[in-house]
Amino acid sequence: MNTLLSFGHGYSARALTHLLPDDWRVIGTTRSTEKAESLRAEGVKPVIWPGSDLTQALDAATHLLISAAPDGEGDPVLRDWHDAITARADRFAWVGYLSTTGVYGDREGGWVDEDSDLRPATRRGQARVEAEAAWRAIPDLPLHIFRLAGIYGPGRGPFAKVRAGTARRIVKPGQVFSRIHVEDIAQVLMASIKAPRPGAIYNLCDDDPAPPQDVIAHAAELLGLPVPPEVAFAEAEMTPMARSFYAESKMVRNDRIKDELGVKLIHPDYRSGLAALLEAERG
């Protein structure tokens, strides 16, 4: 039996489980008992971690998915389970690490692909570079690295803020982001599981990098509501976390997921993705 052990079984990982065949077993870690019950209702065996011994889960696992982000002390999975994973490295059929396009840093609106050098511009990006390197250093591990652009999907779209009148069209000249619908993250992971290429690195993003204010404007138009006014970046009140996202501007290429994995994006641009979200909301 194929068994997926998913560290940090959150938004993207849960989308993947909907695509796995019925005969797969999924073990997912979570930090809270409330989320554990939610996972159990979805057919996932929950494990509270940190705090539980995962030795038996690692023994049973044929596939690993790591969604847990680095913290101030590095990668939490490797901190607790580096030796155990290393000892079992050649037993796994596939290992996926969910990273971020933040590892490329700021390109002043230019293009990057998987062969671009890594120039993280934030602490989060640097932590991801270090985590990727730590995972790649494990001998015989069939590792696949997935660098995710900004994630959106059910429950993570702009419609609620637009309806509430709290959405802002923050404009920084030249600023452009790439993004990816969670359904496309799931289908790329599934395609990789079916056709493993240990050592592969994939960018996960759609075909249409766009300024963030354009996405908000389109969401308002879909709802038939007034387009929020523009706010200059220099004048916008933002949290340090939100402001840090504007420290990077780049367009991310996704040719490799198409050429190597044969993926055809469900939502090739934000217009398609937002329309699908709104249709799902309205039933």
Protein Blocks (a to p, Z undefined) as FASTA:
>chain_A
ZZdddehiafklmmmmmmpcfkbccddddfbfklmmmmmmnopacdddehiacklmmmmp
mbdcdfbdcdfkocfklmmmmmmmmmmmmmpfbdcddddfklnopnehpacdfkbccddf
bfklmmmmmmmmmmmmpghiacddddddddddehiacklmmmnopaccdddehiacdddd
fklmmmmmmmmmmmgcehiacddddfbdcdfklmmmmmmmmnopacdddddfklpccdfk
lmmmmmpccdddfklmmmmnopacfblbfklmmmmmmmmmnZZ
